[in-house]
Amino acid sequence: MSSDAPVGARPPAGKTFFGHPRALSTLFLTEMWERFSFYGMRAILVLYLTAAVADGGLDLGESSANAVYGTYNAMVYLMALPGGWVADRLIGARRSVLWGGVVIAAGHYVMAIPTGWSVFAGMALIVLGTGLLKPNISTMVGDLYERDSPRRDAGFSIFYMGINLGAFIAPLITGFLGEKINWHLGFGAAAVGMTFGVLQYVLGRRNLGDAGARPADPLLGADRRRALTRIGVASVVVLAALLVLLVSGWFTVDTVVNLLTVVTVLVTVGYFARILTDREISGTERSRMKAYVWLFLFAASFWLIYDQAGSVLNIFAADRTDRSVGGFTFPASWLQSVNPILIIIGAPLAAALWLKLGHRVSTPTKFAVGLVLNGLSFVLMAAAARAAVGGDLVSPLWLVAVYAIQVAGELSLSPVGLSATTKLAPVKYASQMLGLWFLATAVGDAIGGQVARLADTWSQPVYFLTFGLASVVLGLAAVMFTRQIRQLMAGIH
């Protein structure tokens, strides 16, 4: 899943896209529509799961709905690992993105079917498709540039804008359709968005040149057959396990969610154990990986709180906020558009700040700032929840302020963590470390889904204050151990 461009993987010369290769427009729009479909569906998922049957929902308890949401997010990021492997070893990034988009669209269309089972079958397809598309489309963006091209970072910045543009628009459309008309119509809108993404990707393939056309390290002959056999066996084992759960009567939402949470954590532990015990990496590389373990834990803790925006905070928006403006009650899911628009505004400012500060602020310190800000956002949510005690509706500006603080924290941690991942990676595992970074989100979301169950049993002020203060304390602890972590980083800032 490396974004280092192979020799010859260049798009054809000709028209440009804001001074960049024309192929960037194809990848920009593909990612924009994929994020439209992902965030559009995610914005209404928990609201649909918890809505009464009479209102077209599944009437699932908030506890289980929050866990489903967290686990779904976790699986999306966990599947980036096998998705990157499939591209690198079997079919290449270009075909992985294409098939990923097709499977995602199919998942959304399944969710549009007005039946109870469709939402879970659709989510399974979306998880598989996103695992193929998400890591590999970023690889293709990297393939458009020379490794040391000064335009490379600018190209990724434009691509990043596509992500947030799709995330901003999606809740406005799917939220209105889902909450005001029919939930499955909202899911259908996400399907149409992904279909647009696939169609323009196919039509724009001539712009891509050789980018992503071939696997980076293809399996051939007996090795390929052996790998395909193992995949087939693993698939059969998984299906057999699901069948056993179904026949035994254990195939429930909570059982599957708990099982997937355990799998996510075990995969992560196994991955780190494999790298840290590898005798082929040097002592310096092993030391840097030990530092990365701490950064990984900080990141997972960050996402544990941050990604509750679509679950616990989304339910709070629906039940506890006054969303009436001029006689019109806007959908709760519209508040999910606040984060991406704030990121679009704040990302250039954060980039300029880090550039100005240079090495005076270390990577662990930036992570600590992210954790403290994230915690303070939940402390503010505790105040909002306290104001809503007794059934009073509070201003949605409480949530806008919470999201603003969280975005400031994200910009302190997320892009910095991505950069640190590439710098701390052992040479042997350079192409796999992006997948490891995705695992931090997967672990945070999986455990966060379980933690969010408490929001249904604890009083909301206590829930938000407890985890908000915990994040602040963890951030302050990170500051205290910054020197030790920097020593483990062995010269990397």
C-alpha distance (Angstrom), angle and dihedral (degrees) to the residues before:
residue distance angle dihedral
M1 . . .
S2 3.78 . .
S3 3.76 116.9 .
D4 3.80 92.2 -148.8
A5 3.76 106.7 122.4
P6 3.79 117.3 -120.8
V7 3.77 117.2 -131.8
G8 3.78 111.1 -86.7
A9 3.79 95.7 18.1
R10 3.78 93.1 123.1
P11 3.78 130.0 133.4
P12 3.80 118.6 -121.2
A13 3.77 118.7 -89.0
G14 3.79 119.3 -105.4
K15 3.78 135.1 79.7
T16 3.77 117.0 21.3
F17 3.81 135.9 -146.0
F18 3.82 108.5 -129.4
G19 3.79 88.0 -31.3
H20 3.80 93.0 -47.1
P21 3.82 130.7 103.5
R22 3.81 112.1 -66.3
A23 3.80 88.2 -123.4
L24 3.79 88.8 69.9
S25 3.83 88.9 70.2
T26 3.82 90.1 56.0
L27 3.80 92.7 50.0
F28 3.82 91.9 41.0
L29 3.82 92.0 55.7
T30 3.81 93.1 42.6
E31 3.78 91.0 53.7
M32 3.79 92.2 42.6
W33 3.81 92.4 55.1
E34 3.80 92.5 42.4
R35 3.80 90.1 53.5
F36 3.82 88.9 44.5
S37 3.79 89.3 57.2
F38 3.82 94.5 42.0
Y39 3.80 98.6 46.8
G40 3.79 92.7 35.9
M41 3.78 91.7 58.0
R42 3.80 93.2 38.9
A43 3.81 92.1 53.3
I44 3.80 92.3 63.5
L45 3.82 101.4 27.6
V46 3.81 99.5 94.5
L47 3.80 91.5 38.3
Y48 3.81 89.4 54.6
L49 3.79 93.6 45.5
T50 3.81 92.7 51.9
A51 3.82 98.0 38.9
A52 3.80 116.5 108.9
V53 3.79 118.2 -99.8
A54 3.80 88.2 -117.2
D55 3.81 87.4 59.9
G56 3.80 92.9 49.6
G57 3.82 96.9 -97.8
L58 3.80 134.1 116.8
D59 3.82 96.2 -110.7
L60 3.82 90.1 -134.3
G61 3.79 114.9 166.1
E62 3.80 116.6 -101.1
S63 3.79 90.7 -116.5
S64 3.81 94.3 57.6
A65 3.81 93.1 38.0
N66 3.81 92.0 54.8
A67 3.80 90.5 48.5
V68 3.82 91.7 49.4
Y69 3.79 90.4 50.5
G70 3.81 93.6 49.5
T71 3.79 93.3 46.0
Y72 3.80 92.4 47.6
N73 3.81 90.6 54.1
A74 3.79 89.9 46.6
M75 3.81 93.0 52.6
V76 3.80 91.3 50.3
Y77 3.80 90.9 58.2
L78 3.81 95.1 37.2
M79 3.81 90.8 56.9
A80 3.81 89.6 58.8
L81 3.81 86.6 81.7
P82 3.83 98.4 59.7
G83 3.81 89.1 33.9
G84 3.78 91.3 59.5
W85 3.80 90.9 45.4
V86 3.81 92.4 52.4
A87 3.80 89.8 53.2
D88 3.81 95.4 44.2
R89 3.78 97.0 45.2
L90 3.81 108.7 23.0
I91 3.81 123.1 19.7
G92 3.80 109.8 2.1
A93 3.80 130.7 -114.8
R94 3.81 96.3 -80.9
R95 3.79 96.4 58.6
S96 3.81 90.8 38.6
V97 3.80 90.1 58.3
L98 3.80 91.6 46.6
W99 3.80 95.6 49.4
G100 3.78 90.8 40.6
G101 3.80 90.4 56.1
V102 3.81 92.1 47.7
V103 3.82 92.3 50.8
I104 3.83 92.0 46.1
A105 3.80 91.1 51.7
A106 3.81 89.9 48.2
G107 3.81 89.4 51.9
H108 3.78 92.6 53.2
Y109 3.81 91.8 46.9
V110 3.81 89.0 52.5
M111 3.82 89.3 51.4
A112 3.80 88.4 52.9
I113 3.81 89.6 64.0
P114 3.83 105.3 102.3
T115 3.81 98.3 -125.1
G116 3.79 133.2 104.5
W117 3.83 97.3 -116.8
S118 3.81 95.7 49.9
V119 3.80 96.0 78.3
F120 3.81 94.4 60.2
A121 3.81 95.4 42.1
G122 3.79 89.0 48.3
M123 3.80 92.9 49.8
A124 3.81 90.5 52.1
L125 3.81 90.4 55.3
I126 3.81 92.4 45.7
V127 3.81 90.3 51.9
L128 3.81 91.6 52.8
G129 3.79 93.5 44.7
T130 3.80 95.3 46.7
G131 3.80 89.9 50.2
L132 3.80 88.2 59.2
L133 3.80 97.3 42.0
K134 3.80 108.2 35.0
P135 3.83 103.4 61.5
N136 3.79 95.9 33.5
I137 3.77 99.9 51.8
S138 3.83 87.7 58.2
T139 3.80 88.4 52.3
M140 3.80 89.8 53.8
V141 3.80 91.4 52.3
G142 3.79 87.8 55.6
D143 3.81 89.8 49.2
L144 3.81 90.2 63.2
Y145 3.81 92.5 69.5
E146 3.76 140.7 51.4
R147 3.78 111.4 -101.4
D148 3.82 94.0 -108.0
S149 3.82 97.4 32.8
P150 3.83 112.6 140.6
R151 3.83 87.6 -142.4
R152 3.80 92.6 60.0
D153 3.82 96.7 85.3
A154 3.80 91.0 43.3
G155 3.80 89.6 52.2
F156 3.79 91.4 53.2
S157 3.80 89.5 48.0
I158 3.82 90.5 56.7
F159 3.79 89.6 46.2
Y160 3.82 89.4 50.2
M161 3.80 89.0 55.2
G162 3.81 88.6 57.7
I163 3.80 89.7 56.3
N164 3.78 93.0 53.7
L165 3.80 95.2 39.6
G166 3.81 89.7 58.1
A167 3.80 91.4 44.3
F168 3.82 90.7 50.9
I169 3.81 97.7 49.4
A170 3.81 98.1 40.4
P171 3.84 102.4 70.4
L172 3.80 90.7 47.3
I173 3.81 90.9 60.3
T174 3.80 104.5 30.8
G175 3.80 91.2 38.8
F176 3.78 93.5 55.8
L177 3.80 93.7 44.4
G178 3.81 94.4 43.2
E179 3.80 100.7 42.9
K180 3.78 99.4 32.9
I181 3.83 102.4 35.7
N182 3.82 117.2 9.6
W183 3.79 133.0 -26.4
H184 3.78 93.8 -135.9
L185 3.79 90.7 51.0
G186 3.80 86.7 58.8
F187 3.81 90.2 51.9
G188 3.81 87.8 47.7
A189 3.81 90.9 55.7
A190 3.79 88.7 56.2
A191 3.81 88.1 51.9
V192 3.81 91.9 52.8
G193 3.81 90.0 49.8
M194 3.80 92.7 54.0
T195 3.80 90.2 46.2
F196 3.82 89.3 56.8
G197 3.79 87.9 50.5
V198 3.82 93.2 52.6
L199 3.82 93.7 45.4
Q200 3.79 95.3 51.1
Y201 3.83 89.8 44.7
V202 3.81 90.4 55.7
L203 3.81 92.6 44.6
G204 3.80 91.7 47.7
R205 3.82 96.4 47.2
R206 3.81 90.9 104.2
N207 3.82 88.1 67.1
L208 3.80 93.2 57.8
G209 3.80 99.0 73.4
D210 3.81 108.3 -172.9
A211 3.81 95.5 -26.9
G212 3.80 108.5 135.1
A213 3.79 92.2 -12.0
R214 3.80 95.6 128.8
P215 3.81 136.3 32.4
A216 3.81 112.4 -94.0
D217 3.82 93.3 -135.2
P218 3.82 106.8 11.0
L219 3.77 124.4 -159.8
L220 3.79 111.1 -129.6
G221 3.79 138.0 -168.8
A222 3.78 115.8 -23.8
D223 3.81 93.2 3.2
R224 3.80 90.8 56.9
R225 3.80 93.0 47.6
R226 3.79 90.6 48.0
A227 3.81 91.8 51.1
L228 3.81 92.9 48.1
T229 3.80 90.0 49.1
R230 3.79 91.2 52.6
I231 3.80 91.0 48.8
G232 3.80 89.6 51.1
V233 3.80 92.6 48.8
A234 3.81 91.7 47.4
S235 3.80 90.6 50.3
V236 3.81 91.0 51.2
V237 3.82 91.1 49.0
V238 3.81 91.6 51.1
L239 3.80 92.4 48.3
A240 3.81 90.6 47.0
A241 3.81 90.7 51.2
L242 3.80 90.6 50.7
L243 3.81 89.8 48.8
V244 3.80 91.0 51.9
L245 3.81 90.4 50.8
L246 3.79 90.2 48.4
V247 3.80 95.4 48.7
S248 3.80 93.5 43.5
G249 3.79 91.8 52.2
W250 3.81 92.4 -117.8
F251 3.80 93.3 110.5
T252 3.78 97.1 110.0
V253 3.78 131.8 137.7
D254 3.80 92.2 -108.0
T255 3.81 93.8 47.7
V256 3.80 93.5 51.8
V257 3.81 92.5 44.2
N258 3.81 92.4 50.4
L259 3.81 91.9 46.6
L260 3.80 93.1 50.6
T261 3.79 91.0 48.3
V262 3.81 90.7 55.2
V263 3.82 91.0 46.6
T264 3.82 91.2 52.4
V265 3.80 93.0 52.5
L266 3.82 93.9 44.1
V267 3.81 92.6 49.8
T268 3.80 89.6 52.1
V269 3.79 94.3 48.3
G270 3.80 90.6 47.2
Y271 3.80 92.1 49.4
F272 3.81 93.7 52.6
A273 3.80 91.8 43.8
R274 3.79 90.2 53.0
I275 3.80 93.0 52.6
L276 3.81 97.7 41.4
T277 3.82 93.2 49.3
D278 3.81 95.1 44.9
R279 3.82 106.8 118.3
E280 3.80 91.4 -157.2
I281 3.81 94.5 70.6
S282 3.79 118.3 84.6
G283 3.77 126.7 -114.4
T284 3.80 91.0 -106.5
E285 3.80 91.3 51.3
R286 3.80 90.9 49.2
S287 3.80 90.6 50.8
R288 3.81 90.8 51.1
M289 3.80 90.5 49.8
K290 3.81 89.4 53.4
A291 3.79 87.8 55.1
Y292 3.79 88.9 47.9
V293 3.81 90.5 55.5
W294 3.80 88.3 63.4
L295 3.81 92.7 46.6
F296 3.80 88.7 48.2
L297 3.82 92.0 53.4
F298 3.80 90.8 48.1
A299 3.81 90.5 50.2
A300 3.82 93.3 47.8
S301 3.81 89.3 50.6
F302 3.79 89.6 50.6
W303 3.82 94.5 51.9
L304 3.80 90.7 45.1
I305 3.82 87.7 69.8
Y306 3.80 102.3 26.1
D307 3.79 97.3 55.9
Q308 3.79 92.6 53.7
A309 3.81 84.0 84.4
G310 3.79 88.1 91.7
S311 3.80 95.7 45.3
V312 3.82 121.4 25.5
L313 3.82 95.2 19.8
N314 3.80 91.7 42.9
I315 3.81 90.6 55.2
F316 3.82 89.3 47.0
A317 3.82 88.4 53.3
A318 3.80 90.5 51.9
D319 3.80 97.9 44.9
R320 3.81 108.0 26.0
T321 3.81 108.8 32.7
D322 3.79 131.6 84.3
R323 3.79 102.8 -126.7
S324 3.80 98.0 170.4
V325 3.80 116.2 124.7
G326 3.79 118.6 174.2
G327 3.79 92.7 -23.3
F328 3.84 93.5 -47.7
T329 3.81 119.5 108.2
F330 3.77 106.5 -149.9
P331 3.84 119.3 -146.4
A332 3.80 116.8 -90.9
S333 3.80 89.4 -129.7
W334 3.82 90.4 64.9
L335 3.80 87.6 77.5
Q336 3.82 86.9 66.2
S337 3.82 86.5 74.1
V338 3.81 91.4 65.2
N339 3.82 95.7 78.1
P340 3.82 98.3 54.2
I341 3.81 94.8 45.3
L342 3.81 90.0 50.4
I343 3.81 89.8 49.4
I344 3.81 90.7 51.4
I345 3.80 88.6 53.0
G346 3.79 97.4 39.8
A347 3.82 103.6 40.6
P348 3.84 96.1 76.4
L349 3.81 90.1 45.8
A350 3.82 92.0 50.9
A351 3.81 91.6 47.2
A352 3.81 90.5 51.8
L353 3.82 91.3 47.8
W354 3.82 94.6 51.6
L355 3.81 90.1 45.8
K356 3.79 91.0 53.2
L357 3.80 94.3 46.2
G358 3.80 92.6 46.2
H359 3.81 114.1 173.4
R360 3.80 93.5 -16.3
V361 3.81 88.6 93.9
S362 3.80 113.4 49.1
T363 3.80 127.2 -143.5
P364 3.85 94.1 -108.2
T365 3.81 89.6 51.6
K366 3.81 91.2 52.4
F367 3.80 89.1 50.7
A368 3.80 89.1 50.7
V369 3.82 90.8 52.2
G370 3.81 89.0 51.8
L371 3.80 92.1 51.8
V372 3.81 93.9 47.4
L373 3.81 92.7 48.7
N374 3.80 90.9 46.7
G375 3.78 89.9 51.8
L376 3.79 92.6 48.0
S377 3.80 89.3 54.0
F378 3.81 89.5 59.9
V379 3.80 90.9 45.3
L380 3.80 86.7 56.5
M381 3.81 89.0 47.3
A382 3.80 88.1 55.2
A383 3.80 88.4 58.2
A384 3.82 90.4 48.3
A385 3.81 90.8 49.5
R386 3.79 90.2 48.1
A387 3.81 89.5 53.8
A388 3.81 89.1 51.5
V389 3.81 95.0 52.3
G390 3.79 110.5 123.4
G391 3.78 94.7 31.9
D392 3.81 98.6 -70.8
L393 3.81 114.7 149.4
V394 3.79 115.9 -127.5
S395 3.77 130.7 -153.0
P396 3.83 115.5 -86.2
L397 3.81 85.8 -131.1
W398 3.81 86.2 82.6
L399 3.80 88.2 66.0
V400 3.80 92.4 42.7
A401 3.81 88.9 55.7
V402 3.82 91.3 46.7
Y403 3.81 91.5 51.3
A404 3.80 91.2 47.3
I405 3.81 91.0 56.2
Q406 3.81 91.2 45.6
V407 3.80 92.3 50.7
A408 3.80 89.9 52.0
G409 3.80 86.9 53.0
E410 3.80 92.5 47.1
L411 3.80 92.0 52.1
S412 3.81 88.3 51.7
L413 3.79 93.1 52.4
S414 3.80 116.1 20.0
P415 3.83 104.8 58.1
V416 3.80 89.9 34.2
G417 3.79 90.5 52.6
L418 3.79 91.8 50.0
S419 3.78 90.2 52.7
A420 3.83 92.1 46.0
T421 3.80 89.7 50.9
T422 3.80 91.8 59.8
K423 3.82 93.0 44.1
L424 3.81 97.9 47.4
A425 3.80 96.0 42.5
P426 3.83 118.2 117.7
V427 3.79 110.0 -119.1
K428 3.79 91.9 -116.2
Y429 3.81 92.3 55.2
A430 3.81 99.3 36.6
S431 3.80 94.0 115.9
Q432 3.82 93.0 48.1
M433 3.79 100.3 47.8
L434 3.81 95.1 84.5
G435 3.80 86.9 60.6
L436 3.79 88.7 50.6
W437 3.81 89.7 53.5
F438 3.82 89.1 52.9
L439 3.80 87.3 53.3
A440 3.82 89.6 64.5
T441 3.79 88.5 63.1
A442 3.80 90.8 43.6
V443 3.81 92.9 53.4
G444 3.80 92.9 43.8
D445 3.80 92.6 49.8
A446 3.82 94.4 44.1
I447 3.79 94.0 50.8
G448 3.80 90.4 36.9
G449 3.79 89.3 57.5
Q450 3.79 89.5 56.1
V451 3.81 92.6 44.4
A452 3.81 90.3 50.0
R453 3.80 88.5 63.5
L454 3.81 85.9 76.1
A455 3.80 90.4 63.6
D456 3.81 86.9 73.3
T457 3.80 94.5 53.0
W458 3.82 105.5 30.7
S459 3.78 122.1 65.5
Q460 3.78 107.7 -95.9
P461 3.83 96.4 -120.8
V462 3.82 89.8 53.2
Y463 3.81 92.5 45.6
F464 3.79 95.4 51.5
L465 3.80 94.8 40.5
T466 3.83 93.4 48.9
F467 3.78 96.4 52.7
G468 3.79 93.7 35.1
L469 3.80 92.1 56.9
A470 3.81 90.6 42.7
S471 3.81 89.9 57.4
V472 3.81 91.8 47.0
V473 3.81 91.1 50.6
L474 3.81 90.9 48.2
G475 3.80 89.8 50.6
L476 3.79 91.9 51.0
A477 3.81 89.8 47.9
A478 3.81 88.5 52.4
V479 3.80 88.7 55.8
M480 3.80 90.6 51.9
F481 3.81 91.8 53.1
T482 3.80 96.4 40.6
R483 3.80 92.8 106.7
Q484 3.82 93.5 52.8
I485 3.80 92.2 46.8
R486 3.81 91.6 49.2
Q487 3.79 89.3 52.5
L488 3.80 89.7 54.2
M489 3.82 89.0 49.7
A490 3.81 87.6 66.0
G491 3.78 101.9 -146.5
I492 3.80 98.3 -25.0
H493 3.81 112.7 121.1
